Amino acid sequence: MMKSGATLKLFILSLSLLALILVGFSPTNAPAKTYKWKLSTEVPPDFELNKYINEFCANIEKRTKGEVKIKHYNAGQLGGYEELFTVLKSGGVEMLLGPPDPGYDARLNFLFLPYIVTDMDQVKQQYSPDGFVWKILDEILSEQNTKVVSLLDFGFFEVANNKRPIRKPEDCKGIKLRIMRYKGLELFYTALGASPIYMNLGEAITGLQTGVIDGDGSNGVFLHAMFMKSLFKYATQHRAFYESAPILVNKDKFEELPENYQKILLEEGVKLMDRQRQWMLDNEERLIGIMEEAEVKIERLTPAEMDAFIEAGRATWTEMESIIGKDLMDRIVKAVQ
């Protein structure tokens, strides 16, 4: 009996030791997984937005206790957003800032449908997570294996040129304008009588210097004041389009994150959006002043003059419906009304 009791005690002791060993090597005590991501942007290092994006990355790392580390590659170090979008979809780069190319899906042309918003109150409503622009964009890009994390504001478009002041739609007649590759821009400026030409920003700067184009119709005061203020004489704030470029994340990579980290990423994305939007609001007049100091004549339209542009712009919606589809157009019209 004594021998049997000693054997039982030894067996129990062995089980206890084994349990301790198993606990020590259980998954709950294993080293936490670390997610190391790359975020590519073309934001110049001396822009305020560059600082905000770096803080966005730092905040995520801090809130995830170092388990999600996002390294920001600015100034196009990894390439342009157009070439990197394909890389993003496959997960070769985890995050990317830039307007999605409508060549991947014609419905993305809805981003530059003229006059879906005309003031900042409408922007705050529609270009936020509960707004139709964010929701529709996220739905479309989900099919491209990407997800919207943030929308970063660059402001309302204006038309800048070297020919003449523009205060009514017909003043655009015959002016060669650089535009981005979106059908809404092409239809709008064609309706005004201008000659729209697809060019990227770098080509536009050279085109203005050489006279290949007369002006730019694809940017607002932010980029005009920073890069192009000495290249044209007149700028008109027609406010037909609002530019808000998304920060996108590869959908597979996003879904690999624990749910609480997904929530942190989206929360910090909204904070980044709010901060950049407030910067734009606070600095619009300062940016206009930079252009005026460069002897650019700024045309501020009266409400009646603006109505003429709005009427011309929204007249193109019928043709845009054939490009983005009736269902999507119906959703937009309902949201705008």
N, C-alpha and C positions, 0 to 999 in steps of 0.2 A: 504493500500500500504506500509506504514511504517513497519507494522508487517511482511508483506511478504518479504520486503527487508532485515529485520533483520534475518529472517529465512534463506534466501538465503546465507547471509554472514556467518551465523553459520554453514550451510551445507558445504560451501567452506572451512571454517576453519577446519572442521572435516576431510574433504578429505585431506587437507594439512598435518594435524597431522598423519593421517593414512599412507600417503605416506612416511613421515619421519620415522615412525615406521617400515614400510616394508623395506625401504632402509637400516635401521640400522640392520636388520636381514636377509639381502639378502645374497645369497651364496658368492658373491664377497667379503663380509666383514666377512665371517665366518673364524674361525681359519684355517690356512693352514694345510693340511694333512702331517703327518710326517711318513717317511718310515724307520723303524728300522730293519736292516738286520744283519745276521751273515755271516762272511767269514771264512771258515775253511781251514787251511793249515797245512802241516807237517814241515814247515820251522823252524829250531831251532832259538831261540830268539837272539843268538849272531851272526847270519849270517847277512851280509849286506843287503841281499834281504828282511829280516824281516823289516828293517828300511824303505826300499823302499815301501813295501806293506802298512805299517802304514801311510806313507806320501800319498800314493794313496787314502786311506780311508779319511784322513784329508782333502785332496784337494777337494774331492767330497762333503764332508760336508760343506766346506767353500763356494764352488761355487753354492751350492743349498741353501745357507743361513740357513743351519741346518735342512733342510727338508728331506735329505737323510743321514742317519747315519749308517755307516757300521762298525761293531765291528769285529776286526781281532782276531780269536782264533788260535794261532800258535801252533807248536810242537805237533800236533795231539790231542789237548785237547778234541775235539769233536769226535775223532775217525779217522781211516785211510780213504784215499780217495776212496778205493775200496768199503768199506761198506757204505760210505756216498753218493756215487753216486746215489743210489736208493732213499735216503732221499732227495737229491737235486732235483731229478725229480719230487717228490711229493710236493716240497716246504717246507719241514721240516727244511731245511737249505737253505738260499737264494743263497749263492755263495760258490765255492769250487775250490781249486787248485789241479790239479793232472792229470796224463795221463789217458784218458778214457779207460775202460776195453773193449777189443775187443770181450769179451763174450757177450756184449749187441748188437754188430753189427759187423759182420766179416769184413766189409769194413774198419773198424778202423785200421786194420792191415796195411793199406797203410802208416801209420805214420812211420813204421819201414821197409820200402822197401829199400834194400841196394842201396846206391849211387844215390839217387834222387838229392842230392846236395853234392858237394865235397869241396866247399870253402865258405868263409863268404860273398862274393859278391852274390853268389847264395842264401845263407840263407836270406840275407836282402831282396832279391827280392821275394822269395817264401814263407817265413814265416812272412809276413806282411799282412795287411788287403786286399791288392789287389793281393796277391800271391795265387797260387793254393792250398798250404797246408792249409792256414787259411780258404779259401772259401770252400774247400771240407769238412774240419772238421766241419765247422759251418753248412753246409747243412746236414751232417749225424746226428750231435747232435741235430739239430732242431727237428728231428723225435723222440728224447728222451726227448723232452720238456726242452732243455737247449740251451744256446747261448754262443758263445765265446766272451769274453770281452778283453782278453789279451793272449799273448803267451810269456812265460818266459823261457829264454834260459838256458840250462845246458851244452851245448857244444857238440862237436863231441865225439862219443864213441871211446874207445880204448879197446884192449884186454890185460888184465893183468894176469900174472900167475906165478907159482913157479917152472915150469918144465924146460923151456928153453927160450932163446930169439926167437922171432918170426919175421922173415923178409920176409917170403914167405908163401903162403897159406898152403903148405904141412907141415910147421913147427907146425901147429895146431893139427896134427894127434894124436888122442888118449888123448888129454887134456880135462879134465872134466871142463866145463865152466858154471857158473851160468848165466842164461838169464832171462829177463822179459817175460811175457806171450804174446808174439807176434810172429806170424808165420814167419815173415821176418827174425827175429833173429835166429829162429830154423833152417830154411832152409839155411841161410848163413853159420852158423858155422858147420852145418852138411856137407855142400858142401866142407868146408875146411878140413874135416876129424876129427873135434872135436866132443866131446860128450856133447851137450847142455842139461842143467838141469834147469827146472823152479824153481826159489826161489825168495822170497822177499829179500830186502836188509839186514834185520836183520838176516835171516837164512844164507845168504851168508857169513856174517862176522863169524858166528859160524862154518859154513862149511869149511871156509879157515883155521880157527884155529885148527879144528879137522882132516883136510885132506879129508873130504867127497868130496870136490871139489878142483880142482887145480888152478882155477882162476875165473875171472869175465869178462864177455863180454857184460855187460849191462849198463855200465856207462862210463863217460869221466873223464878228469883230475879233474874237479870240485869236484865230490863226492869221487873219489879215493884219492885225496890229503887231503880231510877233514876227511874221515872216515876209509880208508882202506890202507893207505900208508905203514903201517908196516906189512901188511899181505901177500905181494907178492914181488917177486924179479925183475920181468921184466914187462915192459909195452910197447906196440906197438900202435902207433897212426895210425890205418888203416882208420879212418874217414868214415866208412861205413854208419853210422847212425848219425843223428843230433837229439838231444833230446830238445824239446821245449814244456813244459807242459802248458796247457791252464788254465786260470782262467775262470770258467764257472758260469753263472747265470741262475737261474730258469726262463724259458721263460715267464711263466705267470706273475711272479713278475716283470720282466723287462717291459713287456707290460703294466703293471699297472702304471708305471711311466709316468709323462708328457713327451712329445716328447723332450723338451729342456733338461730334466734331463737324458733321454736316451742318448742324444748326449754327454752330459758331461761325463757320465759313460764310453762311448766308447772312447772318447778323452783321458781321464785319463788312460784308459787301454793301449792305444798305447804309451803314455808317459812312463808308467811303463815298458812296453816291451823294449822301446828304452834305458832306463836307465840300466836295467839289462843286455841287450845285450852289451852295452858299457863297463859295469863292466867286463863281461867275456872277451872281447877283451883286455882290459887294464891289466887283471890279469892272462891270460893264462900262460905266462912264469913264473910268480911268483909261480903259483900252481905247475908247472912242477918242479921248484926249490925245493919246499917243499918235493916232492917225491924223488928227487935226494938226498936231505939231509938225507932222511930215507933209503938211499942205494938201491933205486929202479933204475935199469938200463933202461933208456928210449931209445927205438928204433925209430929213425926218418927215415922213408922210403924214398928212392930215387924215382923220378918220374917213373922210369921203374918198381921198386918194387911195387909201388902203383898201376900201371896199371894192374899188375897180380891180385891184390885183387879186383880191379874194374871189371875186366873180370869175375872173379869167382862169384862176387856178382850179377852182372846184368844177369848172366846165370840163376839165380833163378827166374827171373821175369816171365818167362813162367808159372811156377808152381804157382806163386803168383796170376797170372791172374785168375786161377780157384777158388781162395779164395776171392778176392775182386771184381771180375767181369770184363768182357771185357770192358764195357763202361768206368768204372773208370780207368782202366789201360790205355786205349787209351787217356784219358784226361791227365794222368800223363806223358805218353811218349811224347805227343805233347808239354806239358809245359817244360819238361826237354830238348827237342831238340831245 
